[in-house]
Amino acid sequence: MVERGERIHVIGIAGSGAAGTALLLHHAGVIVDGCDIDAPSPYTAPLDVAGIAYASDHDPEHLEGIDRIAISPALRTVPDHAELAAAEVRGIPVVTWQALLGELQTAPGRIGLGVTGTHGKSTTTALLGHLLIVAGLDPTVEVGAFIGEWGASVRPGGGAPFLVEADEFGDNYLNYRPAGVIVTNVEMDHPDYFADATAVMNSFERFVHGMGTDPALNGRLLVIAATDAGANELVGRLRGWQGRILPYGPGGEIMATEVVPGRDATTFTLFDHPFEMSLAGEHNVMNATAALIMARTLGADLELLAEGLRTFPGAGRRMELIADTETVTIYDDYGHHPTEVRAALAAARQKVGPDRRLWAVFEPHMYSRTALLMDGFATAFTDASEVVIADIFPSRDTPEAMASTSAEALADAIERNSAVPAIATGDVDATTEYVADHLGSGDAVLVMGAGKSYRIARGLAERLSQDPRS
């Protein structure tokens, strides 16, 4: 278990999860430092504020006096890593940052909470965290996105709830044993790790069976979407599981009613109480319902929960408003799966109305995902007026996977199957220039992707700020 005064060196500290965990370790009294060739990054500024030192290179000298090393799981595949090789020679234990986060979550006095699912994890985790803060429960929260009001991807707290975004990729969430879990959905993704949908389902089942218990939740509580086919299959596998299963949403045990979507706000009723939020889209009504159920189960006051939902500003790169001028509106979103693209576009259409020209600017994430889910992508853009496809971001793809498809093939599939004009425009810089040159007054833009697409949204915003017409 993590101990005060322990010295931990974090390799890859500039990443979102590693940087956030470093902050939580620091808050718990650990002596933390780190290194990352990508430092500084958007996630290292909070480390600077906390006084956590980090280097921008890898050197065995970083290991002097270190008790343990924390890494991203991807580092295990890096050949001849100087620090990891030195750690093996010196007998220094190496663990993932997820394992350390799991140790922090199971500390005495903590109520372990987790949000998992193929889609919606970050928004739901950030929202639940915000609700618990407003309700006065002072939670510790870890999210896979930057949260503006915290100035980081984590929020250290002194209260009992300890909430994490439980990511299924690489079975990383098996490091956590929360007593209360929200499952937003279960769907095939990450083909570079999961062989097929059965492997995904097996992984989620292992996670649920590994949940901890807590008297505050009367043991174990699984809050799971009633509208999702994968979630329903998971429930069917849990016969005999020791814990309470609470399906939410239409057809479930608890659901929002009187839902009224609007451009500026969505309203609904839950627990016989009115709620209002700035989030748009049916998927966010579901996300809010799950978060409210968990917060209410922990004893949060309904009036405070209503205030919390109304004041929730959203999570970074989740339908994030980047620019809103007299001529053009720009949103940035992390969506990179057909289900996410479809939901994000529906939410954007709710925000901007039915008559504005809505550009969908998409950077596909990984050739393997694009090839596997091509049919889903081909019909996911129907709410858009124009579709622009940037070059595919390869991430962890092998050379064989990179030969499997192309941005041009995706643009062609979208145009053939959805009758929406689509074009492949090259890298993110070329894509930014293309969209900027073709935008018209009154247009709205939704940029989506999990690679470098954020540069498109910010590049467009910069071009707008230089345009005297805006």
N, C-alpha and C positions, 0 to 999 in steps of 0.2 A: 504493500500500500504506500501511497505518497506520504512522505513525512516532512515536517517542517525542518528546514535547514539542509535538506537533501540537495545535491548539486546535479542538475539535469541539463544536458546540452541537446538542443533541438536542431537537427539537420533538416533543412528545408523550411526554415522558420518564416519565410516570407509568404507562404501559402495561407489561405484563409483559415483552414482548420488548425494547422500547426501554430500559427500566430495567435489564434484565439485561445488554444489550449495553453500556450506559454503564458498568456496573461492570467488565466485561471490558476495555473501553478504558482505564479508569482503572488497572486492574491492569497493563496493557501500557505505561503511562507517558504516556498521552494526557492532556491537560488538558481535562476534560469539564465542561460545565454544560448546563442545559436549561430548558425551560418546558413547562407543561401546565395548561390551565384546570381539569383534574380533579385536580390535585395539591393536597394529598397523597393518596396511594392506598395500598392494601396493599403495593404494590411499591416505594414510595419510602423506607420505613424503612431499608433497606440503603444507599440513597444518602446518607441523613443520617449513618449510621455511617461511611461512607467519606469524608465531607466534600465530597460532590458537590453544588454549589449548583443550585437550580432555582427558577424563578418560577412563579406561578400565573396569569400573563397572557401575552399575545403582544405584543411590542414590538420594533420595528426596532433599538432601542438595545441589545438583547441581542446583536446581531451585531458589535459593535465588537471588532476584533482576531481574529475567528473565521476559521479556515482552511477549514473545511468544515461543512456542516449535514447532520445525519441526521434523517430523518423516517420516520413510518409511511407505507406506500404510499397509504393512504386519504387522506392530506392533499393529495395531488396533485389531488383532485377538489373541494377546498374553494375556493370562489370568493373572490377578493380577500383572500387571507390576507396580513396586513400584513408578516410576516417573510419569507415566500417572495417577495412582490413586491419587497421591499427587497433580498433576496439576488440576484434577477435583475438589478436595476439595478447592484448593486455587483460583479457577476461572481463571487459566492461559489458554489462548487460545492455542489450538493444531491444527496445520495444517500440510499438507504433504510438503515435500521439493519441490514437483512438483508445488504446489500452489504458493510457494514463487518464484520459477523460473518463473512462469507465471506473477507474479507481477513485477519482474525485467524486463521482456521482454516488458511489456506494459508501461514502464516509458516514459515520454515525450521525444521526439526526437529520439525514437527507431523505426526501421522498423522491425516488427516481421516476422521471417522466420522459417519454420519448414520442416523437412524431416520425412515422415512416410511411412509405408508399412510393410508387414510381413517380408520381407527380404531386406537387403542392406542398412538399415538406417544408420548404423554407418559409413560405408565406404563413402556413399554419403554425409553425414553431414560433416565428416572430410575433404573430398575433397572440398566441396563448401566453407568451412571455409578457407582452404588453398588458394584457388583461390582468395577469397575476400581479404585475407591478401596481397598476391603478387600484386593484383591490387590496393593496397593502400587504401582500404575502412575501414581498422582497425576494423573488426567485433568483437563482443562478440560471443563466440561459446561454446555450451555444447554438448558433445558427450558421448555415453554410452560405451566408450572404452578409454584406456590410449593412449594418443598421445605423442610420444616421443619428438617431436620438441617443445612441450609446457611443457613437464614435468608434465602433469596433464591431466584430462579428460575435462578441460575447458580452455578457453582462454579469459580473460577480454580484452575488447577493448574500445576505445573512440569514434569509429565511429557509424554511425546510425544503420547498420545491427545488429540484435540480433537473432542468429540462434540456434535452439534447435533440438535435436533428439527427435521426438515426438513418444513415445512408446504407442502402443495400449493396452498392457496388463493392466488389471484392469481399463480400460478407463482413464489411467493416462494422456493421451494427451488432455483430455477435460479441463485441467487446462490452456492450451495455446490458444491464439487467434491470430495466425500469419496471416498476410495479403498475404504472399506468401508461398505456400506449394508445395512440391514435394511428389507425391505418387508413390513409386516404384512398388508396386504390392499389391494385396489383396487376402489372402488365409487363409484357416482354420488353426488355431494354438491355443495354450493355452487352451486346453480342460478343464483344471481345473478352468477356468474362463468363457469362452464362451461356451454356450450349443451346438452350431452348427454354420455352415457357415453363416446362416442368421443373427445370433447374431453378428458375426464379421462384416458383411456388414452394419448392422444397426449402429454399433459403428462408423465405418469410415464415414458414412453419417452424423451422429451427429457432428463429428469433423469438417467436411468440412462446414456444415451449421453454425458452431460456429466461423468461421474465422473472423478476423478483417479486416480493410481496411487501405490503406495507399496511399497517392497521388503518391508516388514513383513507385507504381505498378498499377496506374490508378484504384485503388479500390482493388479488389481481383484477385490473379492469382493462378490457379491450374495447375501445370505442372505434367502430369500423363502419365504413360506408355501405349502406344497404343497396345503393344503386349500381355498384360496380361488380361486374361478373367475376373478376379475379378475386375480389374481396369475399364474395359469396362462396367461391370455391374454397378459399382458405378457411372460412367458418365451417364448411362441411368437413374439413379435415380435422377439426378440433373437438370432435365428439369425445367426451370423457376428460377434456382439459379442465383443470381445476382453476376456475376464475369466472368472472362475470363478463359476458359478451353483450355489448350494447350497440346494436345497429342504428345508424342515424341516416337521416335524409328520407325522401319519399319511399314509402314501404317499410321504413324502419320503426324502431321503438320511439324515437324522438325526431321530429322534423320541423323545419321552419314553415310557417304558413303566412298567408297574406303578403307574399313577396311582390314588391313593386320596384322594378329596375328603372333607374333614371340616369340622365347624363352626369349629374353631380353627386348622386347618392343612390344607394339601394336600401330599401326599408323592408323589414319583415317582423314577424311575431314569433317568439320562442319562449317557452315557460310562461305563457300568457302575459308576456311583457314586450313592448315595442322596442325594436332596435334599428339603428341607422348606421351605415358605413359608407366610406368613400370608395371601397373596393367594388369592382364591377364584375359581372359574369355569374352564371349559375354555379360554376365551380367554386367561386369564392363565398357564395351562400353556404355551400356544403362545408368549406373550410372553416368559416365562422361558426357554423353550428357545432362542429366537432370541438373547436377551441372553447366555446361557451359551455358545452357539456362538461368538459374536463375541469374547467375553472369552477363551475357551479358545484361539481362533485367535491371539490376541495374546500367548499364552504364560502366561496366568494359571494358578495352581496350583489343582487340583481341590478340595482341602480348604479353601482360602481362598474359593473360589467358593461352596462349600456354606455356609460361615459367612456370606458376603455375602448369599446368598439368604435364609437363615434370619433375618437381622437387618434385612432391607429393610423400612422402615416404611411404604412407599407414597408416592404423590405427592398433593399437595393437590387436593381435590375429585375424587379417583378412589377411589370407595367409601371415603370418609373417615368414620371413626367420629366423630360430633359429640356424641352423648350415649348413655350406657348406664346407665340407672337400674334400680331393682328392678321398675319398671312398663313402661318404654318404651325401645326402642333406636332411634336415629336415625342414618342414613347420608346423606352428601351426595355426589353424583356429577355429573360434567360431561356425561354422556351426553345427546345431543340428536339422534341419528339412530336409525332403527328398529333397526339392527344393534346399536348401543351400548345402547339401552334393553333389548333382549332379553337381551344378555349381562350387563348390570348386574343385572337382576332375577334371572337364574339364579344369579349369584354371591351376591346377597343372600339368596335362598332357601336356598342352601347354608349360609350363615352362621347363619341364624335357625332352620332346620329346617322340616319340612313342615307343622307344625301351627299355627304362630303366624300371626295375621292380619298380612299384609304390605300396607301402604299404598304405592302408587306415586303420588308427587306430582310432576307433570311440568309444566314451563314450556316449551312449544314454542319453538324458536328460529327465527324468520323465517317469515312467511306463505308465502313462495315455497317453502321447504323442506317445510313442512307440507303444502301442496297437492300438490306433486310426489310426495311419499312417503306420502301418506295411506293407501294400501293396506297398506304395510309397517307403519306405526304402528298400524293397526287390529288387527293380529294380534301385536303385539310385547309386549303386557302380560299374557299368559296366566299368568305366574307370580305375579301380584298378586292379592290378595283384594279390594282396593278401589282405584279409580283416581280421582285428582283432577287436573283440568287447569286450570292458571292461564292468565291471558291470554297470548296469543302475544307474544313479545318481537320487535319489528320489526327491530331492528338496521339493516341496510343496505337494507331493502325499499323499493320505490317505492310510491306511492299505489295504483297499479294492482294490485300484488302484494298489498297489504293488503286489497283487496276480494275476494280469491280464496277465502278460507276463514275459519274461526273456531275458537276453542277449543270452542264448543258443537258444531260439526260433528265435530271430532275425538272428543270424548267420546261422541257418538252412534255414530260408526263403531266405536269400541272396544267399546261395549256390544253392538252388533248382531253384530259379527264374532267376539268373544271370549267373550261371555256373562259378562263381568266388570262389576260395577256401576261406572259412570263418571259423573262430574259435573263441569261447568265452574263455577268458583267466583269468578272475577273476578281482580283484581290480586294481587300477591304478599302484600300485607297482609291482604286479605280471605281469601285461600287459607290463610294461616297461622292465622287465627282459626277458619276452618271446621274444619281438621284438628285443631287443639288442642281444640276443643269436642266432637269426635266420637271422639277416641282412647279406647281401652279398655285396661285393665290387661293387660299381656302383649303388646301390639301392637308391631310394628316398622314403621319408616317409611323409605322410600328416596326422597329428593328428587333430581330430575334436571333438568338444564337448563344452558344456557351463557350466560344473561342475568343476571337478578337472583334466580334461584331460591335461591342460597346464603342469601339473607335469610330464606327460609322455614325452612330447616334450623336456622339460628341463632335465629330467632324462636321456633321450637318448643322448642329447648333452653332458652331463657330462660324460657319459660312453665313448663317442667318444673321448673326450679330454684326457681321461686316456689311450686310446688305441694307442700304438706306431705306428700301421699301418696307422692311420689317419693323 
